[in-house]
């Protein structure tokens, strides 16, 4: 509200905004205008003076499976997918992940260090990545005007470095700790020789293991911390790669406390950890705010990045948007969780899971959020273990068809409009049935993301500085509201 003077009526100042919506009713990042809202019970107030973490980025993972599928499509469809993810007109992904050696979303099991007892890794080679993975990354780099960061994660060392001499499970033998640290340095050498800069690493994907299903290698918190403090950190530093980011842990949030306690046990260990990596597979609905708060408070100046999440244990629905808005999906825990943890794994709507988790993370100090595979086929693969999952983009390579699921647009609500360096700011919300987060971008624009997963209309009044506007928000709707710099 604004006053002309004491003798004149108070005049309402309309807030200028742009609104983009994805909804079960059929909008897919659709720009909405105008707003004809008569009444609004919900009030969202944006306070730019209360700031929290700086955003590192949003994005997805380059996997061999996704890259292989892109190579099976026509150039037109391949380019359309790359541009949809990486161009400014698309989702404009800014933070990405890839795997070192093979993972479950590879076509086969392989290592860059195939020669046994090659302690100095003289036979190190990324030849396996040349057909699919490297071309996908290079095409993404060419499509991205703003650029993006890449971090890499190993699922396992080659079997010859492990106590069980197998791809699955087991531990890294201590005599190979220095060789494994060298492996990371060699990886940077090889990828940067290809013109692909590496921002950093997670030390190990899922150090608790994954039920002995696919590539894995186990660490305790102390083992990982010792490896980083005495081997990996010093080796990268010695080889001129001390600027590469090292993220510890890299598994589900419920277990985060014992890991950050050990990682940041003292100044000597904390020196080499730049942050903590987390996954979301502990629950289909809970984003574990208390654990996220604990991790932040333990190391408030370090990164806290969601490095993997997906709709798992599902064959994705093909060209059926409604499935992604319906509580029909299940995860591994639906069948396999212990009885005391079954309540954490009810059926869920995939869009709800993504939107709730990203907003919940942003409101609890997480600064980056990275999806898993960018592209999968109608089966939810290819995956050598037949561990089927969904992805935001599903393709039928046999018929050269592409389906952008609602998950793609859900990711874009964040990645497109909340840019690296944005500061999360306070967003007060009077409606417990709405989820809201907000961030101020480096260019001064403010992005407010509002999610209504319920079946009732939840139109709201958005207040910022001395201005306000009423916005229509229907059931099952996700909106990003952009407040320009001039208001």
N, C-alpha and C positions, 0 to 999 in steps of 0.2 A: 504494500500500500504506500501511497505517497501523498503528502499534503501540499497544496498550492500555497495557501496561507490560512490563518485562523478563521477567516470569514467565508471560506469556500468549503464545499463538500470534499470529503476524502475521495480521492480518485484511485481506482484500481489500475495497476500497471500490468499489462499482459506480458507473461514470460514468453519469449520467442524460443521455440524448440523445433527440432526435427524428431519424428518418432518412427522407429522401424519395428515391425512386429512379425513374429513367427507364432502360429497358433494352430490348434487342432481344427479350426474352421477353414483352414486352407491358406493362410498367409505364410509366406516364406521370405523372411527379411524384407517384407513389403513396407514401403514408405506410406504412412497414413496421414491423411488430411481430409477435411478439417476435424475439429473435435467438438461434437455437439453433446455436451454433458450438462445436464441440468443440476443434478444432485451428486454429491460425493461425500461419503462418510470417511473414507480413508485419506489421511494426510501424510505426505512424504516431504520432509524438510531437509534440504541440503545445506550443510555447513562446511564451506571450503576452508575455514580457518582451523578446523580440527583435522590433522593429517596423520596418516599411518604409514604403511610400508610403500616403497617404490616398486612398481611392477617391472619384472624382468621380461615377461612375454607370455604368449599363448601359442599353442601349435600342436603338432602331431609328430609321429615317428616315421622315418624312412626305414622300411623293412624290405628284405629280399622278396617277400611275397608280394607286397604292393608294387615294387619296381618291376617284377616279372610280369604282373598283370598289365601294367602300363605298356610294356613292350609288345603285348599281344593285341593291343587296340590299334585302330587307325590313328594316323598322326593327328587328325582333327579331334578325336575324342581324347587322346593323350594330352594334347595341348590344352583342351578345355578343362581337364581335371587339374593340371599343373597351374594354370592361370586362376582357376577357382580357389585354389589354396593359397597361392603366393602373390598374385597381383594386387594392386591397390583396389581394383574394381571387385576383387574377390575377398576372401577371408584375410588376406595379408598376414599370414602366419609369421611370427617373429622369433619363436623359440622351438627348436626341434631336437629330436633324439634319433640315434641310430644304434645298431648293435655291432659289437666287435666279435669276430668269429660268428658261428651260426647261433640261431635261437629257434624257438618253436615255429616262428613264422619265417622259416627258411625252407628251401626246397630239399635240403639234405643237411647232414651234419658235417661241418668242416672247421678247420682252424687255419689261421695265418702262420702258425708255427707247426707244420706237419712232421718235421724231422725230430725223432726222439733224441733226447739228451743234447739238443742244440742249445747249449747254455747261453751262447752269445747271440742266438737268433740270426745266424748268418743266412738262413734259408727263409727268413720272414718274407711273406708275400701276401698282398691283397688281391691277387689275381682272381679269386672267387667273386670279388665285388665288381669286376670290370664290365660284365655283360649287362647287369641290371641296376645294382644299387648306385654306383657312381654316376651313370648317365641320368638317373632320376634326380639325384642331388644337384648335378650341374644344370639340368633343365630348370629346377626350382630356383637356383641362384640367378639364372638368366631372366626368369619371370618376375623376380622380386626387385622392385625399385628401391625399397627401404632396407633390404638385407635381412638376414636372420642368423641367429646363433645356433650352433650344432654341438650337442654333447653326446658322447658315446658311452655305451654300457656293455661290459662283457657278461654273458650268461655263464660261461665256464672257460677255464684254461683248457688247452689240449689234454686229453686223458693222460699222457705220459708225465704230466706235471703233478698228478693228483694221487692221493693215497689209495684210491680204489681203481685207478687206471680205467676210468669210464667217463662217458660224456655226462652222465646223470649222477648227481649227488657227490659225496666225497669232499675232501678238503685239499687245498693246495699244500704240497709238501714243503716244509720250511726251507729245504735246500734249494728250492726254486723261487723263493721270494724275490731275490734280486733279478732273476730271469723274467719273472712276471712283471716286475716294475719296468724293466727294459722294454717289455712288450708294449706298454702304453706309450713310451717315448718313440718306439719304432712306428707305431700307428700314426702318431702325429707327423712324423717324417714322411710316411708314405702318402697320407691323405693331403698334406700340404704341398707335396710334390705334384699332386693332381690338381692343385689350385683350389682345394677345399679346406678352408680354415676350420680348425677344431677349437671350440670355445672351452670345452672341459670334459669331465668324465663323471659318471658315478662309479664307485669302486667295484660294485658287484650287484647285478640284478638279483633281488630276492635272496639275500644271504641265509634266510631260514630254510631255503629250498622251496619246492613246489609239489610236495608229495611224491618226489622221485618219478616225475612224469616226463620231463624234457630237460634240456641242458640246464645244469645248475652246479653251483659250487658253494659249500657252506662256510660261513664265518660266524664266530661269536663276536659280540661287540668289542671285546678286548683284542681278538685276533685281527679284526679289520683295522682297529685303531693303531695297533702296533705295526701292521703292514704299511699303513699310510705314513705314520710318524717316522719310521726307521728305514723304509724302503722306497715307496712310491713318491712321497713328497720330495725327499732329498734327490732322487734320481731325476725327476722332472726339472727340479731346480738346477742340478748340475748340467743338464743337457740344454739349458736355455729356455725351458718351458715352465718356469716357475709361475708364469702368469695364467696357466691353464687352471680352470676351476675344478676343484675336487669336491664332490658331494658324497657324503656318507649315507649309510643305511640303505635306502632304496627298496623298502617293502611297506607293509600295511601300517596304518597310523596307530592302531591300538598298542603296538609294541614299541613305540618311539621313545619312551622315557628312558629305558635302560641303555638305548643306543646313544642318545644325546648326552646322557650322564657320562658315558665312557669316552665318546668322541671329544667332548670338551672338558675332559678331566683335569687338564692343566694347560698352562700357556704353551708348552712344548707340543702337545698334541693338537690343540686348537689352531696353531699356526698353519697347519697344512689342510685343515678342513675349511672350505669356503662356505659350506652349508649342508643342509640335510635334504635328502630325496625321499619322497613318500609315494605310496600307491593307495588305491581306494577299495581294495577287494575284501575288506573286513566286514562290510555291510552294504546292503543295497540302498539304505536310506540315511544312515548316520554318518556325518562327516567328521565326527570326533573333535569338536571344538576345544575340549579341555586338553586333549593331547597336543593339538596344534598350539594352543596358548603356552603349554609347558615347554614345547620345543623352542618357541620364540623367546620366552623369558630366559631360557638357558643360554641362548646365544642370539641376543637381539640384533646384532649387526651382521648376522650370517644369512645366507639365502635359505628359504624354505620353499621347495619346489615340488609340486605334484608332477611326477615324471612318467606315470603310466596309469591309465584307466580305460576300460572298455566294457561293452556289453559282452560278457563272456559266457561260455557254455550254451551258446545259442546259434542256430542257423538263422541268419538275418532275413527279415521279411523283404520281399522283392516288390517294389512299386506299390507298397501299401503303407501310406503315411499314417493311417490310423493306428497301425500296430505300434508305432513308436510313441504314440500318445496314450496307449492303453496299458493297463497293469497286467500284462501277459508274459513279460520276460522273466526268466529265472537266471540264477548264477550258480556257480559251483556249490555254494553253500546250501542251496535248495535240496540237493541230494546228499551232500557229503559232510556238512557241518555237524559238529557234535550236538547232542540234544540241548545242552545249555546255551548253545549259540544259534540255534535254529531261528530264534526270533529276529536275529539280525539279517535274515535272508528271505524276506517275503517276496512274492512276485511284485514287479515294479514296472513303471512306464519308463522306457529308455530316456526320453526327453527330460522327464522329471529328475532322473538320476543325474544327468549331466548338469542341468541348470541349478538344481539344489546344491550339488557338490561345488561347482565353481563359485557360486555366490557365497556359500558357507566358508569356503577356503579364503576368498578375498576378505571376508569379514573377520578372519582369524589369522591374519599375518602371512598367509601364503602369497608369494610374489610371482610365481609362475605356475602354469597349468598346461601339461602336455598330454594329449590324447595318444592312444596306441596306433595301430595301423591306419594309414590314410585311405587305403583302397583294399577291399577284399572282394571275392567272388560270391556268387549266389549260395554257395555252400558254407561260406564263412572261412575260406582258406585262400590259397593253398597253405597247408600246415602239415609237416611231415608226421606229427603225432596225432593228427585229426582232432586237434583242440580248437573247435570251431568258435569263431567270435564274429561280432558285427563291427562295421566301420562306418564312418559318415558317408562314404561313397562306395556303392556296390556296383560291380560291373559283371556283364555277361560277355566274356571275350569271344565266345564262339559265334555270337550274333552281333558283336561290336555295339553293345548297348551299355548305357551309363545311367545309374539312378542316384541322384543326390537326395539322401534321406533327410528327415528333419534334424538329425544330429549334426549334419554339416552346417545348417543354418543356425543351430544352437551354438556351436563353436564360434561361428562368425559374429554373433552378437557381442562376443567379448574380444576376439582377436582383431577384428576389423576396426573397432571403435575405441579400444583401450590399448594404448601404445606403450612400448618400452619407455620407462622413465616417468610414466604417469604415477601420481600419488593417490592412494586410496584415501578418500575423505569421508567425513561423517555423514550418514544418511539416517535420519530418524524417521520411523515408520509407526503409525498408530494402529496398523492392522496386522494382527498376529498370523493371519492367513496369507499374507504376502511376504515374499523374500525380496530384499532390496540391497543393492550395493552401488557405490559411486566412486569415480576416480577422476582426477583432474589431469588432463594430458599436458605434455610439455608445451603445446601450442596454445594452452589456455582454455580449450574447450573442455566441457565436463560431460562425461558419459554416465548416465544413471540406468542401471539394469533392474527391471522389475519383473518378477515371476509370480504368476497366479496359476498354481497347479490344480486348483479346485474347479468345481462345476458351476460356480456362481459368478455373476458379474462383479468386478471389483474396481470399478472406476475410482480414480483418486485425484486429489489436488496436489500438484507439485509446487512447492514453495522454494524460492531461491532468492537470496538478498531481499529486495523489497518487491519482488514480483511473484506472480503465481499463474498457474494455468490448470484447468481441469482436463483430464485425459481419460478417454474411454478405454477400459481394459476388460475384455470379455473373459469367459471361462477358458481355462487351459491356454494361456497366452504368455509369451515371453516378449518383453519390449526393451529396446535400448532407446533412451531419450538423450538426444544430444543438445546440450545448452551451449550456444555459440559464445565466443569471447565477448561480444558486445551485447549486454543485457542491462 
